[in-house]
Amino acid sequence: MQTVLDARWLECPEPLEQTLTALPALGPEDSLLLLIHRLPYPLFDLLRDAGYDYQYQQEAEGSFQITIRRLPSQR
């Protein structure tokens, strides 16, 4: 199952806080799709340290889609 978190244009630190709050609910095969207006570099370090993997792509209008999953060893 994929959960979508639309954090575009939220004030800092709301996107980071909402993302970190949503992560524990992810099951072994689940993912979180984060929609955001800029790359959240501090989040990337936190994800790696907590055992999550992520991939991102930039959309035509300039926002980003970031897909977050647990690493296999953390499932």
PyMOL Python script that loads the backbone (N, CA, C, O; Angstrom):
from pymol import cmd

cmd.read_pdbstr("""\
ATOM      1  N   MET A   1       0.849  -1.179   0.000  1.00  0.00           N
ATOM      2  CA  MET A   1       0.000   0.000   0.000  1.00  0.00           C
ATOM      3  C   MET A   1       0.892   1.239   0.000  1.00  0.00           C
ATOM      4  O   MET A   1       1.948   1.265   0.633  1.00  0.00           O
ATOM      5  N   GLN A   2       0.456   2.237  -0.705  1.00  0.00           N
ATOM      6  CA  GLN A   2       1.200   3.494  -0.730  1.00  0.00           C
ATOM      7  C   GLN A   2       0.366   4.584  -0.066  1.00  0.00           C
ATOM      8  O   GLN A   2      -0.801   4.790  -0.401  1.00  0.00           O
ATOM      9  N   THR A   3       0.981   5.264   0.865  1.00  0.00           N
ATOM     10  CA  THR A   3       0.369   6.408   1.528  1.00  0.00           C
ATOM     11  C   THR A   3       0.926   7.669   0.889  1.00  0.00           C
ATOM     12  O   THR A   3       2.126   7.753   0.628  1.00  0.00           O
ATOM     13  N   VAL A   4       0.070   8.647   0.635  1.00  0.00           N
ATOM     14  CA  VAL A   4       0.504   9.905   0.028  1.00  0.00           C
ATOM     15  C   VAL A   4       0.446  11.001   1.078  1.00  0.00           C
ATOM     16  O   VAL A   4      -0.561  11.175   1.764  1.00  0.00           O
ATOM     17  N   LEU A   5       1.538  11.730   1.187  1.00  0.00           N
ATOM     18  CA  LEU A   5       1.621  12.879   2.085  1.00  0.00           C
ATOM     19  C   LEU A   5       1.922  14.104   1.224  1.00  0.00           C
ATOM     20  O   LEU A   5       3.024  14.243   0.692  1.00  0.00           O
ATOM     21  N   ASP A   6       0.942  14.982   1.094  1.00  0.00           N
ATOM     22  CA  ASP A   6       1.124  16.197   0.299  1.00  0.00           C
ATOM     23  C   ASP A   6       1.593  17.312   1.229  1.00  0.00           C
ATOM     24  O   ASP A   6       0.802  17.910   1.958  1.00  0.00           O
ATOM     25  N   ALA A   7       2.893  17.575   1.185  1.00  0.00           N
ATOM     26  CA  ALA A   7       3.485  18.591   2.053  1.00  0.00           C
ATOM     27  C   ALA A   7       3.914  19.822   1.261  1.00  0.00           C
ATOM     28  O   ALA A   7       4.671  20.658   1.753  1.00  0.00           O
ATOM     29  N   ARG A   8       3.423  19.921   0.033  1.00  0.00           N
ATOM     30  CA  ARG A   8       3.790  21.090  -0.778  1.00  0.00           C
ATOM     31  C   ARG A   8       3.295  22.365  -0.108  1.00  0.00           C
ATOM     32  O   ARG A   8       2.129  22.502   0.262  1.00  0.00           O
ATOM     33  N   TRP A   9       4.210  23.259   0.025  1.00  0.00           N
ATOM     34  CA  TRP A   9       3.950  24.605   0.519  1.00  0.00           C
ATOM     35  C   TRP A   9       3.623  24.681   2.005  1.00  0.00           C
ATOM     36  O   TRP A   9       3.167  25.723   2.477  1.00  0.00           O
ATOM     37  N   LEU A  10       3.845  23.610   2.747  1.00  0.00           N
ATOM     38  CA  LEU A  10       3.719  23.704   4.208  1.00  0.00           C
ATOM     39  C   LEU A  10       4.930  24.435   4.753  1.00  0.00           C
ATOM     40  O   LEU A  10       6.017  24.376   4.179  1.00  0.00           O
ATOM     41  N   GLU A  11       4.736  25.115   5.853  1.00  0.00           N
ATOM     42  CA  GLU A  11       5.833  25.832   6.504  1.00  0.00           C
ATOM     43  C   GLU A  11       6.773  24.840   7.192  1.00  0.00           C
ATOM     44  O   GLU A  11       6.331  23.813   7.705  1.00  0.00           O
ATOM     45  N   CYS A  12       8.054  25.151   7.198  1.00  0.00           N
ATOM     46  CA  CYS A  12       9.014  24.343   7.963  1.00  0.00           C
ATOM     47  C   CYS A  12       8.704  24.489   9.441  1.00  0.00           C
ATOM     48  O   CYS A  12       8.361  25.589   9.875  1.00  0.00           O
ATOM     49  N   PRO A  13       8.805  23.467  10.208  1.00  0.00           N
ATOM     50  CA  PRO A  13       9.285  22.111   9.947  1.00  0.00           C
ATOM     51  C   PRO A  13       8.159  21.099   9.706  1.00  0.00           C
ATOM     52  O   PRO A  13       8.369  19.897   9.869  1.00  0.00           O
ATOM     53  N   GLU A  14       6.980  21.565   9.324  1.00  0.00           N
ATOM     54  CA  GLU A  14       5.830  20.663   9.169  1.00  0.00           C
ATOM     55  C   GLU A  14       6.073  19.487   8.217  1.00  0.00           C
ATOM     56  O   GLU A  14       5.701  18.365   8.563  1.00  0.00           O
ATOM     57  N   PRO A  15       6.681  19.681   7.032  1.00  0.00           N
ATOM     58  CA  PRO A  15       6.900  18.521   6.161  1.00  0.00           C
ATOM     59  C   PRO A  15       7.772  17.451   6.823  1.00  0.00           C
ATOM     60  O   PRO A  15       7.481  16.259   6.719  1.00  0.00           O
ATOM     61  N   LEU A  16       8.821  17.869   7.491  1.00  0.00           N
ATOM     62  CA  LEU A  16       9.703  16.934   8.186  1.00  0.00           C
ATOM     63  C   LEU A  16       8.961  16.218   9.309  1.00  0.00           C
ATOM     64  O   LEU A  16       9.043  14.996   9.431  1.00  0.00           O
ATOM     65  N   GLU A  17       8.250  16.965  10.116  1.00  0.00           N
ATOM     66  CA  GLU A  17       7.523  16.375  11.240  1.00  0.00           C
ATOM     67  C   GLU A  17       6.446  15.403  10.768  1.00  0.00           C
ATOM     68  O   GLU A  17       6.311  14.312  11.323  1.00  0.00           O
ATOM     69  N   GLN A  18       5.682  15.786   9.752  1.00  0.00           N
ATOM     70  CA  GLN A  18       4.617  14.906   9.260  1.00  0.00           C
ATOM     71  C   GLN A  18       5.186  13.636   8.633  1.00  0.00           C
ATOM     72  O   GLN A  18       4.614  12.556   8.779  1.00  0.00           O
ATOM     73  N   THR A  19       6.301  13.769   7.944  1.00  0.00           N
ATOM     74  CA  THR A  19       6.942  12.595   7.347  1.00  0.00           C
ATOM     75  C   THR A  19       7.428  11.644   8.432  1.00  0.00           C
ATOM     76  O   THR A  19       7.168  10.443   8.359  1.00  0.00           O
ATOM     77  N   LEU A  20       8.120  12.156   9.424  1.00  0.00           N
ATOM     78  CA  LEU A  20       8.632  11.306  10.506  1.00  0.00           C
ATOM     79  C   LEU A  20       7.499  10.654  11.293  1.00  0.00           C
ATOM     80  O   LEU A  20       7.652   9.534  11.781  1.00  0.00           O
ATOM     81  N   THR A  21       6.388  11.327  11.419  1.00  0.00           N
ATOM     82  CA  THR A  21       5.226  10.764  12.108  1.00  0.00           C
ATOM     83  C   THR A  21       4.594   9.621  11.299  1.00  0.00           C
ATOM     84  O   THR A  21       4.083   8.661  11.876  1.00  0.00           O
ATOM     85  N   ALA A  22       4.629   9.724   9.977  1.00  0.00           N
ATOM     86  CA  ALA A  22       4.005   8.713   9.117  1.00  0.00           C
ATOM     87  C   ALA A  22       4.852   7.452   8.953  1.00  0.00           C
ATOM     88  O   ALA A  22       4.305   6.393   8.648  1.00  0.00           O
ATOM     89  N   LEU A  23       6.144   7.531   9.141  1.00  0.00           N
ATOM     90  CA  LEU A  23       7.025   6.398   8.866  1.00  0.00           C
ATOM     91  C   LEU A  23       6.743   5.148   9.698  1.00  0.00           C
ATOM     92  O   LEU A  23       6.733   4.057   9.128  1.00  0.00           O
ATOM     93  N   PRO A  24       6.516   5.238  10.997  1.00  0.00           N
ATOM     94  CA  PRO A  24       6.306   4.019  11.779  1.00  0.00           C
ATOM     95  C   PRO A  24       5.102   3.184  11.338  1.00  0.00           C
ATOM     96  O   PRO A  24       5.042   1.991  11.634  1.00  0.00           O
ATOM     97  N   ALA A  25       4.165   3.778  10.653  1.00  0.00           N
ATOM     98  CA  ALA A  25       2.979   3.051  10.204  1.00  0.00           C
ATOM     99  C   ALA A  25       3.225   2.238   8.932  1.00  0.00           C
ATOM    100  O   ALA A  25       2.365   1.456   8.526  1.00  0.00           O
ATOM    101  N   LEU A  26       4.387   2.414   8.300  1.00  0.00           N
ATOM    102  CA  LEU A  26       4.671   1.692   7.071  1.00  0.00           C
ATOM    103  C   LEU A  26       4.920   0.221   7.355  1.00  0.00           C
ATOM    104  O   LEU A  26       5.732  -0.129   8.211  1.00  0.00           O
ATOM    105  N   GLY A  27       4.217  -0.629   6.635  1.00  0.00           N
ATOM    106  CA  GLY A  27       4.444  -2.061   6.725  1.00  0.00           C
ATOM    107  C   GLY A  27       5.620  -2.464   5.849  1.00  0.00           C
ATOM    108  O   GLY A  27       6.203  -1.624   5.163  1.00  0.00           O
ATOM    109  N   PRO A  28       5.971  -3.746   5.870  1.00  0.00           N
ATOM    110  CA  PRO A  28       7.133  -4.225   5.116  1.00  0.00           C
ATOM    111  C   PRO A  28       7.073  -3.947   3.617  1.00  0.00           C
ATOM    112  O   PRO A  28       8.111  -3.718   2.997  1.00  0.00           O
ATOM    113  N   GLU A  29       5.908  -3.963   3.037  1.00  0.00           N
ATOM    114  CA  GLU A  29       5.776  -3.748   1.594  1.00  0.00           C
ATOM    115  C   GLU A  29       5.205  -2.378   1.256  1.00  0.00           C
ATOM    116  O   GLU A  29       4.954  -2.083   0.088  1.00  0.00           O
ATOM    117  N   ASP A  30       5.000  -1.545   2.256  1.00  0.00           N
ATOM    118  CA  ASP A  30       4.378  -0.235   2.063  1.00  0.00           C
ATOM    119  C   ASP A  30       5.404   0.819   1.662  1.00  0.00           C
ATOM    120  O   ASP A  30       6.611   0.634   1.820  1.00  0.00           O
ATOM    121  N   SER A  31       4.897   1.915   1.146  1.00  0.00           N
ATOM    122  CA  SER A  31       5.740   3.063   0.836  1.00  0.00           C
ATOM    123  C   SER A  31       4.987   4.345   1.176  1.00  0.00           C
ATOM    124  O   SER A  31       3.760   4.369   1.275  1.00  0.00           O
ATOM    125  N   LEU A  32       5.755   5.387   1.348  1.00  0.00           N
ATOM    126  CA  LEU A  32       5.210   6.720   1.591  1.00  0.00           C
ATOM    127  C   LEU A  32       5.618   7.586   0.406  1.00  0.00           C
ATOM    128  O   LEU A  32       6.804   7.691   0.092  1.00  0.00           O
ATOM    129  N   LEU A  33       4.652   8.199  -0.246  1.00  0.00           N
ATOM    130  CA  LEU A  33       4.925   9.126  -1.334  1.00  0.00           C
ATOM    131  C   LEU A  33       4.793  10.532  -0.776  1.00  0.00           C
ATOM    132  O   LEU A  33       3.696  10.984  -0.446  1.00  0.00           O
ATOM    133  N   LEU A  34       5.913  11.210  -0.675  1.00  0.00           N
ATOM    134  CA  LEU A  34       5.960  12.574  -0.159  1.00  0.00           C
ATOM    135  C   LEU A  34       5.982  13.542  -1.325  1.00  0.00           C
ATOM    136  O   LEU A  34       6.880  13.488  -2.165  1.00  0.00           O
ATOM    137  N   LEU A  35       5.003  14.423  -1.380  1.00  0.00           N
ATOM    138  CA  LEU A  35       4.956  15.484  -2.380  1.00  0.00           C
ATOM    139  C   LEU A  35       5.426  16.758  -1.695  1.00  0.00           C
ATOM    140  O   LEU A  35       4.868  17.167  -0.676  1.00  0.00           O
ATOM    141  N   ILE A  36       6.450  17.380  -2.255  1.00  0.00           N
ATOM    142  CA  ILE A  36       7.053  18.533  -1.573  1.00  0.00           C
ATOM    143  C   ILE A  36       7.625  19.501  -2.608  1.00  0.00           C
ATOM    144  O   ILE A  36       7.955  19.100  -3.724  1.00  0.00           O
ATOM    145  N   HIS A  37       7.738  20.757  -2.241  1.00  0.00           N
ATOM    146  CA  HIS A  37       8.149  21.790  -3.186  1.00  0.00           C
ATOM    147  C   HIS A  37       9.659  21.991  -3.282  1.00  0.00           C
ATOM    148  O   HIS A  37      10.125  22.773  -4.110  1.00  0.00           O
ATOM    149  N   ARG A  38      10.431  21.292  -2.443  1.00  0.00           N
ATOM    150  CA  ARG A  38      11.899  21.361  -2.532  1.00  0.00           C
ATOM    151  C   ARG A  38      12.467  20.081  -1.929  1.00  0.00           C
ATOM    152  O   ARG A  38      11.776  19.360  -1.210  1.00  0.00           O
ATOM    153  N   LEU A  39      13.725  19.810  -2.229  1.00  0.00           N
ATOM    154  CA  LEU A  39      14.350  18.611  -1.684  1.00  0.00           C
ATOM    155  C   LEU A  39      14.668  18.817  -0.200  1.00  0.00           C
ATOM    156  O   LEU A  39      15.336  19.785   0.162  1.00  0.00           O
ATOM    157  N   PRO A  40      14.199  17.925   0.644  1.00  0.00           N
ATOM    158  CA  PRO A  40      14.418  18.060   2.092  1.00  0.00           C
ATOM    159  C   PRO A  40      15.701  17.341   2.528  1.00  0.00           C
ATOM    160  O   PRO A  40      15.639  16.255   3.104  1.00  0.00           O
ATOM    161  N   TYR A  41      16.851  17.941   2.256  1.00  0.00           N
ATOM    162  CA  TYR A  41      18.130  17.294   2.537  1.00  0.00           C
ATOM    163  C   TYR A  41      18.285  16.814   3.987  1.00  0.00           C
ATOM    164  O   TYR A  41      18.817  15.724   4.191  1.00  0.00           O
ATOM    165  N   PRO A  42      17.851  17.564   4.996  1.00  0.00           N
ATOM    166  CA  PRO A  42      17.965  17.040   6.371  1.00  0.00           C
ATOM    167  C   PRO A  42      17.165  15.750   6.568  1.00  0.00           C
ATOM    168  O   PRO A  42      17.577  14.884   7.339  1.00  0.00           O
ATOM    169  N   LEU A  43      16.035  15.614   5.884  1.00  0.00           N
ATOM    170  CA  LEU A  43      15.233  14.402   5.979  1.00  0.00           C
ATOM    171  C   LEU A  43      15.998  13.204   5.426  1.00  0.00           C
ATOM    172  O   LEU A  43      15.907  12.108   5.978  1.00  0.00           O
ATOM    173  N   PHE A  44      16.740  13.394   4.360  1.00  0.00           N
ATOM    174  CA  PHE A  44      17.465  12.285   3.738  1.00  0.00           C
ATOM    175  C   PHE A  44      18.445  11.640   4.722  1.00  0.00           C
ATOM    176  O   PHE A  44      18.539  10.414   4.783  1.00  0.00           O
ATOM    177  N   ASP A  45      19.162  12.440   5.479  1.00  0.00           N
ATOM    178  CA  ASP A  45      20.083  11.898   6.486  1.00  0.00           C
ATOM    179  C   ASP A  45      19.330  11.126   7.562  1.00  0.00           C
ATOM    180  O   ASP A  45      19.770  10.055   7.979  1.00  0.00           O
ATOM    181  N   LEU A  46      18.210  11.656   8.011  1.00  0.00           N
ATOM    182  CA  LEU A  46      17.407  10.977   9.037  1.00  0.00           C
ATOM    183  C   LEU A  46      16.858   9.650   8.515  1.00  0.00           C
ATOM    184  O   LEU A  46      16.822   8.661   9.246  1.00  0.00           O
ATOM    185  N   LEU A  47      16.437   9.630   7.272  1.00  0.00           N
ATOM    186  CA  LEU A  47      15.916   8.392   6.686  1.00  0.00           C
ATOM    187  C   LEU A  47      16.994   7.317   6.620  1.00  0.00           C
ATOM    188  O   LEU A  47      16.754   6.171   6.999  1.00  0.00           O
ATOM    189  N   ARG A  48      18.170   7.681   6.145  1.00  0.00           N
ATOM    190  CA  ARG A  48      19.269   6.708   6.059  1.00  0.00           C
ATOM    191  C   ARG A  48      19.616   6.163   7.436  1.00  0.00           C
ATOM    192  O   ARG A  48      19.803   4.958   7.602  1.00  0.00           O
ATOM    193  N   ASP A  49      19.703   7.037   8.411  1.00  0.00           N
ATOM    194  CA  ASP A  49      20.058   6.624   9.776  1.00  0.00           C
ATOM    195  C   ASP A  49      18.996   5.726  10.400  1.00  0.00           C
ATOM    196  O   ASP A  49      19.315   4.890  11.246  1.00  0.00           O
ATOM    197  N   ALA A  50      17.743   5.887   9.997  1.00  0.00           N
ATOM    198  CA  ALA A  50      16.643   5.121  10.583  1.00  0.00           C
ATOM    199  C   ALA A  50      16.313   3.846   9.793  1.00  0.00           C
ATOM    200  O   ALA A  50      15.386   3.124  10.158  1.00  0.00           O
ATOM    201  N   GLY A  51      17.057   3.562   8.722  1.00  0.00           N
ATOM    202  CA  GLY A  51      16.831   2.335   7.976  1.00  0.00           C
ATOM    203  C   GLY A  51      15.808   2.424   6.863  1.00  0.00           C
ATOM    204  O   GLY A  51      15.127   1.444   6.562  1.00  0.00           O
ATOM    205  N   TYR A  52      15.695   3.585   6.255  1.00  0.00           N
ATOM    206  CA  TYR A  52      14.765   3.769   5.133  1.00  0.00           C
ATOM    207  C   TYR A  52      15.546   4.106   3.872  1.00  0.00           C
ATOM    208  O   TYR A  52      16.634   4.678   3.927  1.00  0.00           O
ATOM    209  N   ASP A  53      14.970   3.742   2.751  1.00  0.00           N
ATOM    210  CA  ASP A  53      15.515   4.078   1.452  1.00  0.00           C
ATOM    211  C   ASP A  53      14.561   5.077   0.799  1.00  0.00           C
ATOM    212  O   ASP A  53      13.374   5.106   1.125  1.00  0.00           O
ATOM    213  N   TYR A  54      15.065   5.880  -0.105  1.00  0.00           N
ATOM    214  CA  TYR A  54      14.208   6.843  -0.792  1.00  0.00           C
ATOM    215  C   TYR A  54      14.689   7.040  -2.219  1.00  0.00           C
ATOM    216  O   TYR A  54      15.863   6.847  -2.539  1.00  0.00           O
ATOM    217  N   GLN A  55      13.763   7.422  -3.050  1.00  0.00           N
ATOM    218  CA  GLN A  55      14.041   7.817  -4.426  1.00  0.00           C
ATOM    219  C   GLN A  55      13.194   9.046  -4.706  1.00  0.00           C
ATOM    220  O   GLN A  55      12.072   9.167  -4.216  1.00  0.00           O
ATOM    221  N   TYR A  56      13.742   9.952  -5.497  1.00  0.00           N
ATOM    222  CA  TYR A  56      12.949  11.140  -5.817  1.00  0.00           C
ATOM    223  C   TYR A  56      13.034  11.462  -7.293  1.00  0.00           C
ATOM    224  O   TYR A  56      13.967  11.078  -7.999  1.00  0.00           O
ATOM    225  N   GLN A  57      12.015  12.187  -7.726  1.00  0.00           N
ATOM    226  CA  GLN A  57      12.000  12.713  -9.084  1.00  0.00           C
ATOM    227  C   GLN A  57      11.354  14.086  -9.057  1.00  0.00           C
ATOM    228  O   GLN A  57      10.446  14.353  -8.270  1.00  0.00           O
ATOM    229  N   GLN A  58      11.840  14.944  -9.927  1.00  0.00           N
ATOM    230  CA  GLN A  58      11.291  16.290 -10.018  1.00  0.00           C
ATOM    231  C   GLN A  58      10.165  16.291 -11.039  1.00  0.00           C
ATOM    232  O   GLN A  58      10.282  15.718 -12.122  1.00  0.00           O
ATOM    233  N   GLU A  59       9.094  16.934 -10.676  1.00  0.00           N
ATOM    234  CA  GLU A  59       7.944  17.070 -11.559  1.00  0.00           C
ATOM    235  C   GLU A  59       8.117  18.308 -12.448  1.00  0.00           C
ATOM    236  O   GLU A  59       8.948  19.171 -12.166  1.00  0.00           O
ATOM    237  N   ALA A  60       7.338  18.383 -13.503  1.00  0.00           N
ATOM    238  CA  ALA A  60       7.452  19.469 -14.474  1.00  0.00           C
ATOM    239  C   ALA A  60       7.252  20.844 -13.852  1.00  0.00           C
ATOM    240  O   ALA A  60       7.890  21.814 -14.261  1.00  0.00           O
ATOM    241  N   GLU A  61       6.358  20.929 -12.852  1.00  0.00           N
ATOM    242  CA  GLU A  61       6.088  22.241 -12.247  1.00  0.00           C
ATOM    243  C   GLU A  61       7.115  22.606 -11.181  1.00  0.00           C
ATOM    244  O   GLU A  61       7.022  23.673 -10.574  1.00  0.00           O
ATOM    245  N   GLY A  62       8.106  21.722 -10.943  1.00  0.00           N
ATOM    246  CA  GLY A  62       9.186  22.044 -10.016  1.00  0.00           C
ATOM    247  C   GLY A  62       9.098  21.378  -8.667  1.00  0.00           C
ATOM    248  O   GLY A  62      10.066  21.424  -7.907  1.00  0.00           O
ATOM    249  N   SER A  63       7.987  20.763  -8.336  1.00  0.00           N
ATOM    250  CA  SER A  63       7.890  20.058  -7.053  1.00  0.00           C
ATOM    251  C   SER A  63       8.544  18.682  -7.198  1.00  0.00           C
ATOM    252  O   SER A  63       8.952  18.289  -8.291  1.00  0.00           O
ATOM    253  N   PHE A  64       8.636  17.961  -6.082  1.00  0.00           N
ATOM    254  CA  PHE A  64       9.299  16.664  -6.074  1.00  0.00           C
ATOM    255  C   PHE A  64       8.366  15.596  -5.540  1.00  0.00           C
ATOM    256  O   PHE A  64       7.520  15.860  -4.685  1.00  0.00           O
ATOM    257  N   GLN A  65       8.530  14.382  -6.055  1.00  0.00           N
ATOM    258  CA  GLN A  65       7.877  13.202  -5.522  1.00  0.00           C
ATOM    259  C   GLN A  65       8.976  12.335  -4.918  1.00  0.00           C
ATOM    260  O   GLN A  65       9.906  11.929  -5.615  1.00  0.00           O
ATOM    261  N   ILE A  66       8.867  12.052  -3.626  1.00  0.00           N
ATOM    262  CA  ILE A  66       9.861  11.249  -2.936  1.00  0.00           C
ATOM    263  C   ILE A  66       9.174   9.990  -2.419  1.00  0.00           C
ATOM    264  O   ILE A  66       8.241  10.069  -1.619  1.00  0.00           O
ATOM    265  N   THR A  67       9.635   8.837  -2.875  1.00  0.00           N
ATOM    266  CA  THR A  67       9.094   7.565  -2.431  1.00  0.00           C
ATOM    267  C   THR A  67      10.015   7.002  -1.365  1.00  0.00           C
ATOM    268  O   THR A  67      11.215   6.844  -1.587  1.00  0.00           O
ATOM    269  N   ILE A  68       9.440   6.698  -0.194  1.00  0.00           N
ATOM    270  CA  ILE A  68      10.209   6.229   0.954  1.00  0.00           C
ATOM    271  C   ILE A  68       9.745   4.818   1.300  1.00  0.00           C
ATOM    272  O   ILE A  68       8.547   4.544   1.366  1.00  0.00           O
ATOM    273  N   ARG A  69      10.717   3.921   1.521  1.00  0.00           N
ATOM    274  CA  ARG A  69      10.445   2.537   1.916  1.00  0.00           C
ATOM    275  C   ARG A  69      11.446   2.107   2.989  1.00  0.00           C
ATOM    276  O   ARG A  69      12.548   2.647   3.086  1.00  0.00           O
ATOM    277  N   ARG A  70      11.035   1.127   3.787  1.00  0.00           N
ATOM    278  CA  ARG A  70      11.978   0.531   4.729  1.00  0.00           C
ATOM    279  C   ARG A  70      13.007  -0.281   3.947  1.00  0.00           C
ATOM    280  O   ARG A  70      12.679  -0.909   2.941  1.00  0.00           O
ATOM    281  N   LEU A  71      14.246  -0.264   4.416  1.00  0.00           N
ATOM    282  CA  LEU A  71      15.264  -1.133   3.832  1.00  0.00           C
ATOM    283  C   LEU A  71      14.915  -2.579   4.192  1.00  0.00           C
ATOM    284  O   LEU A  71      14.332  -2.820   5.249  1.00  0.00           O
ATOM    285  N   PRO A  72      15.259  -3.537   3.340  1.00  0.00           N
ATOM    286  CA  PRO A  72      14.913  -4.935   3.598  1.00  0.00           C
ATOM    287  C   PRO A  72      15.365  -5.437   4.966  1.00  0.00           C
ATOM    288  O   PRO A  72      14.646  -6.220   5.586  1.00  0.00           O
ATOM    289  N   SER A  73      16.503  -5.024   5.448  1.00  0.00           N
ATOM    290  CA  SER A  73      16.982  -5.486   6.747  1.00  0.00           C
ATOM    291  C   SER A  73      16.158  -4.915   7.911  1.00  0.00           C
ATOM    292  O   SER A  73      16.255  -5.400   9.039  1.00  0.00           O
ATOM    293  N   GLN A  74      15.345  -3.880   7.631  1.00  0.00           N
ATOM    294  CA  GLN A  74      14.536  -3.239   8.668  1.00  0.00           C
ATOM    295  C   GLN A  74      13.094  -3.713   8.638  1.00  0.00           C
ATOM    296  O   GLN A  74      12.287  -3.268   9.454  1.00  0.00           O
ATOM    297  N   ARG A  75      12.751  -4.600   7.722  1.00  0.00           N
ATOM    298  CA  ARG A  75      11.362  -5.032   7.554  1.00  0.00           C
ATOM    299  C   ARG A  75      10.969  -6.077   8.548  1.00  0.00           C
ATOM    300  O   ARG A  75       9.829  -6.543   8.537  1.00  0.00           O
TER     301      ARG A  75
END
""", "prot")
cmd.dss("prot")
cmd.show_as("cartoon", "prot")
cmd.util.cbc("prot")
cmd.orient("prot")
